[in-house]
């Protein structure tokens, strides 16, 4: 129903049978920093930590939420500056993103339940620390459908594989048609898209029609087999994509100035810049949810130099994405989310370890109150002291902005209703317009 209504012109901001209230965001682009960026080096300045650099300290962390809570305090070597009219303090590691401070809602009080990469990655993507559950993109696709019948509703762009792999964009116990479709970020973005042996479109259509007839006859004997129904639709979507996907991912159509905005052709920013530009082209053409993975922020050693390199790869592309969406009038209807699976510890020598008890994420765009800060951590960046925002709360807020009530968006499986936020979650109303 959602897909049919979208093709008939129903837009974000209108209540439809598939939304619970007017949507403030039509699409979502989720920028996932694999491995866990250090919050006290990026978006959560800690001057006291810097002054006490090198002191021995024992935080006595709760089990499982911090990999290391005892050792020498490690201050950040990077300077923070109050940016924009809002005065949000952002690290020098993001000189281009600093220019968009007034568009950001920085959540400095994010919490997760695990400091293990695999479990934490799954939770940030699916709401659960164990495998087998649908991811955020699948829930959005299930709840809203695609607004373009010729493109997938949920696309994944991988610049370095995340921990737990494809489970992060799995549809879990939902029909497989809701899982993420992986587009390559170099070479041919969509493998096997061209017809084999140069067969004509008419010949391929005849073959698909025959195959569909056989599959539907087989399905009539297996009415509850959702996998078979999803496979039939996958063949049809692939056929439609042959005419539309190549144009959607053809970055050569973009002007030189646009490509430069994203850092394309500029060394270390080139690859992620192409992914960010491709994400803009996809949401522009109706893809509901796009997820970008950038690896690897797991900085146990040489934290400072590695953050310089990683931020150098992502700063200009992300700033370019925000600027480009705004210039095209798309930022108001496109929600941008930036997060890793957790943060890093305030103790360490050359590096920092895993830390899920308090870290930073941010949102911008559709329905977000720019220039705001949600919550805080203590003077060392170890524990949340106010405005706690659990991963479930992030998910509830994202769904809310897309017109979905996280408590009402359910899927019946194994004898009960499931939802993305399990039995938790609240909307972060302070950062929502």
Residue pairs with C-beta under 8 A, 6 or more apart in sequence:
1 16
1 17
1 18
1 145
2 16
2 17
2 18
2 143
2 144
2 145
2 146
2 147
3 145
3 146
3 147
3 149
3 153
5 16
5 17
5 18
6 145
6 146
6 147
6 148
6 286
7 147
7 148
7 149
10 16
11 26
12 23
12 24
12 25
12 26
12 333
12 366
12 403
13 22
13 23
13 24
13 333
14 22
14 23
15 21
15 22
15 403
16 403
18 143
18 144
18 145
19 143
19 144
19 402
19 403
19 404
20 403
20 404
20 405
20 408
20 409
21 403
21 405
22 403
23 401
23 402
23 403
23 404
24 333
24 335
24 366
24 367
24 401
24 402
24 403
24 432
24 433
25 333
25 334
25 335
25 365
25 366
25 367
25 401
25 402
26 147
26 283
26 288
26 333
26 334
26 366
26 402
27 283
27 287
27 288
27 289
27 290
27 333
27 334
27 335
27 366
28 137
28 140
28 288
28 289
28 290
28 334
28 335
28 336
28 337
28 366
28 398
28 402
29 279
29 280
29 283
29 290
29 291
29 292
29 321
29 334
29 335
29 336
29 337
30 136
30 137
30 289
30 290
30 291
30 292
30 337
30 339
31 292
31 294
31 314
31 318
31 336
31 337
31 338
31 339
32 124
32 125
32 162
32 168
32 291
32 292
32 293
32 294
32 339
32 340
33 294
33 297
33 310
33 314
33 338
33 339
33 340
34 121
34 160
34 161
34 162
34 163
34 293
34 294
34 295
34 296
34 297
34 298
34 340
34 341
35 117
35 163
35 295
35 296
35 297
35 298
35 299
35 340
35 341
36 117
36 120
36 297
36 298
36 340
36 341
36 342
36 343
36 344
36 354
36 355
36 359
37 297
37 307
37 310
37 340
37 343
37 344
37 360
38 76
38 297
38 299
38 303
38 307
38 343
38 344
38 352
39 108
39 343
39 344
39 358
39 359
39 360
39 377
39 381
40 46
40 49
40 76
40 343
40 344
40 346
40 381
41 76
41 78
41 91
41 93
41 303
41 304
41 307
41 344
42 90
42 91
42 93
42 94
42 307
42 311
42 360
43 89
43 90
43 91
43 106
43 108
43 360
43 362
44 108
44 359
44 360
44 377
44 381
45 76
45 80
45 89
45 91
46 75
46 76
46 346
46 379
46 380
46 381
48 379
48 380
49 73
49 74
49 75
49 76
49 346
49 379
49 380
49 381
50 75
50 76
51 75
52 73
52 75
53 73
53 74
53 75
54 72
54 73
55 72
55 73
56 71
56 72
56 73
57 70
57 71
57 72
57 73
57 347
57 380
58 69
58 70
59 66
59 69
59 70
59 346
59 347
59 380
59 382
59 383
60 69
60 70
61 69
61 357
61 382
62 357
64 113
64 114
64 115
64 116
64 356
65 111
65 112
65 113
65 114
65 115
65 355
65 356
65 357
66 115
66 345
66 353
66 354
66 355
66 356
66 357
66 382
67 115
67 345
67 353
67 354
67 355
68 345
68 347
68 348
68 353
68 354
69 345
69 347
69 382
70 347
71 347
71 348
71 349
72 347
72 348
72 349
73 346
73 347
73 380
74 303
74 346
74 347
74 348
74 349
74 352
76 91
77 304
78 91
78 92
78 93
78 304
78 307
79 91
79 92
80 89
80 90
80 91
80 92
81 89
81 90
81 92
81 98
82 88
82 89
83 89
83 90
83 98
83 99
83 101
83 102
84 98
84 99
84 100
84 101
84 102
84 371
85 102
85 371
86 101
86 102
86 370
86 371
86 372
87 101
88 101
88 102
88 104
88 106
88 371
88 373
90 97
90 98
90 101
91 311
93 307
93 308
93 311
93 315
94 311
94 315
94 319
95 315
96 315
96 316
96 318
96 319
96 320
97 104
97 315
97 318
97 319
97 322
99 319
100 319
100 322
100 323
100 364
101 371
102 370
102 371
103 322
103 326
103 331
103 364
103 365
103 368
103 370
103 371
104 362
104 363
104 364
104 368
104 370
104 371
104 372
105 362
105 363
105 364
105 368
105 369
105 370
105 371
105 372
105 373
105 374
105 431
106 360
106 361
106 362
106 372
106 373
106 374
107 360
107 361
107 362
107 363
107 373
107 374
107 375
107 389
107 394
107 428
107 431
108 358
108 360
108 373
108 374
108 375
108 376
108 377
108 387
109 358
109 374
109 375
109 376
109 377
109 384
109 385
109 386
109 387
109 388
109 389
110 339
110 343
110 358
110 359
110 360
110 361
110 375
110 389
110 390
110 391
110 394
111 356
111 357
111 358
111 359
111 384
111 388
111 389
111 390
111 391
112 120
112 123
112 124
112 341
112 342
112 356
112 359
112 390
112 391
113 119
113 120
113 123
113 129
113 356
113 391
114 120
114 123
114 129
114 342
114 356
115 342
115 354
115 355
115 356
116 354
117 163
117 164
117 298
117 341
117 354
118 163
118 164
119 129
119 130
120 129
120 163
120 341
120 342
120 354
120 356
121 162
121 163
121 164
121 168
121 341
122 128
122 129
122 130
122 131
122 133
122 164
122 167
122 168
123 129
123 341
123 391
124 339
124 340
124 341
124 391
125 135
125 136
125 168
125 169
126 133
126 134
126 135
126 136
126 167
126 168
126 170
126 172
126 420
127 133
127 136
127 391
127 392
127 395
127 420
127 421
127 422
128 422
131 164
131 167
131 170
132 172
132 173
133 172
133 173
133 418
134 142
134 170
134 171
134 172
134 173
134 174
134 178
134 411
134 420
135 168
135 169
135 170
135 171
135 172
135 179
135 180
136 289
136 395
136 398
136 420
137 154
137 156
137 169
137 180
137 289
137 291
138 154
138 169
138 170
138 171
138 172
138 174
138 178
138 179
138 180
139 399
139 404
139 409
139 420
140 153
140 154
140 288
140 289
140 398
140 399
140 402
140 404
141 153
141 154
141 178
141 288
141 289
142 171
142 174
142 178
142 409
142 411
143 399
143 402
143 404
143 409
144 153
144 288
144 402
144 403
144 404
145 153
145 288
146 152
146 153
146 286
146 287
146 288
147 153
147 286
147 288
148 244
148 285
148 286
148 287
149 240
150 237
150 240
150 241
150 243
150 244
150 245
151 241
151 244
151 245
151 248
151 282
151 285
151 286
151 287
152 180
152 181
152 237
152 241
152 287
153 178
153 287
153 288
153 289
154 169
154 178
154 179
154 180
154 181
154 287
154 288
154 289
154 290
154 291
155 180
155 181
155 182
155 183
155 282
155 287
155 289
155 290
155 291
156 169
156 180
156 181
156 182
156 183
156 290
156 291
156 293
157 182
157 183
157 185
157 275
157 278
157 279
157 290
157 291
157 292
157 293
158 182
158 184
158 185
158 293
159 185
159 271
159 272
159 275
159 292
159 293
159 294
159 295
160 293
160 294
160 295
160 296
161 293
161 295
162 168
162 293
162 295
163 341
166 182
168 293
169 179
169 180
169 182
169 291
170 179
170 180
171 177
171 178
171 179
173 411
173 413
173 414
173 418
174 411
175 226
175 227
175 229
175 230
176 226
176 227
176 230
176 231
176 234
177 229
177 230
177 233
177 234
180 289
180 291
183 189
183 190
183 249
183 278
184 190
184 191
185 271
185 274
185 275
185 278
186 271
186 274
189 245
189 249
189 278
190 241
190 245
190 246
190 249
193 238
193 241
193 242
193 245
193 246
194 242
195 201
195 204
195 242
199 207
204 239
205 239
208 235
208 236
208 239
211 235
212 232
212 235
212 236
215 228
215 231
215 232
216 232
218 228
219 225
219 228
219 229
219 232
222 228
244 285
247 253
248 281
248 282
248 285
249 278
249 281
249 282
251 259
251 264
251 274
251 277
251 278
251 281
254 277
258 277
258 324
259 265
259 273
259 277
260 266
261 320
261 323
261 324
262 269
262 273
262 274
262 276
262 277
262 316
262 317
262 320
262 321
262 324
263 269
263 270
263 272
263 273
263 316
263 317
263 320
264 270
264 273
264 274
264 277
266 273
266 316
268 309
268 312
268 313
269 312
269 313
269 314
269 315
269 316
269 317
271 313
272 292
272 294
272 313
272 314
272 317
273 316
273 317
273 320
275 292
275 317
276 292
276 317
276 318
276 320
276 321
277 317
277 320
277 321
277 324
279 290
279 292
279 321
280 321
280 324
280 325
280 328
280 330
282 290
283 290
283 330
283 334
284 328
284 330
294 310
294 313
294 314
297 306
297 307
297 310
297 340
299 306
299 307
299 344
299 351
299 352
300 351
300 352
300 353
301 350
301 351
302 350
302 351
303 344
303 348
303 350
303 351
303 352
318 338
321 336
322 331
322 336
322 364
322 365
325 331
325 334
325 336
325 365
331 364
331 365
331 366
332 365
332 366
333 365
333 366
334 365
334 366
335 363
335 364
335 365
335 366
335 367
335 368
335 398
335 401
335 402
336 363
336 364
336 365
337 361
337 362
337 363
337 394
337 398
338 361
338 362
338 363
339 361
339 362
339 394
340 359
340 361
341 356
342 354
342 355
342 356
342 359
343 355
343 356
343 358
343 359
343 360
343 381
344 352
344 353
344 354
344 355
344 359
345 352
345 353
345 354
345 355
345 382
346 352
346 355
346 380
346 381
346 382
347 353
355 382
357 382
357 383
357 384
358 377
358 378
358 381
358 382
358 383
358 384
359 377
361 389
361 394
363 397
363 398
363 431
364 370
366 401
367 400
367 401
367 432
367 433
368 401
368 431
368 432
368 433
369 430
369 431
369 432
369 433
372 430
372 431
374 387
374 389
374 428
374 430
374 431
375 384
375 385
375 386
375 387
375 388
375 389
376 384
376 385
376 386
376 387
377 383
377 384
377 385
378 385
387 430
389 428
390 424
390 425
392 421
392 422
392 424
392 425
392 426
393 425
393 426
393 427
393 428
394 428
395 406
395 420
395 421
395 425
396 406
396 421
396 425
396 426
396 427
396 428
397 427
397 428
397 431
397 432
399 405
399 406
399 409
399 420
400 406
400 427
400 432
401 432
406 419
406 420
406 421
406 425
406 427
407 419
407 421
407 425
409 419
409 420
410 417
410 418
410 419
411 417
411 418
411 419
412 418
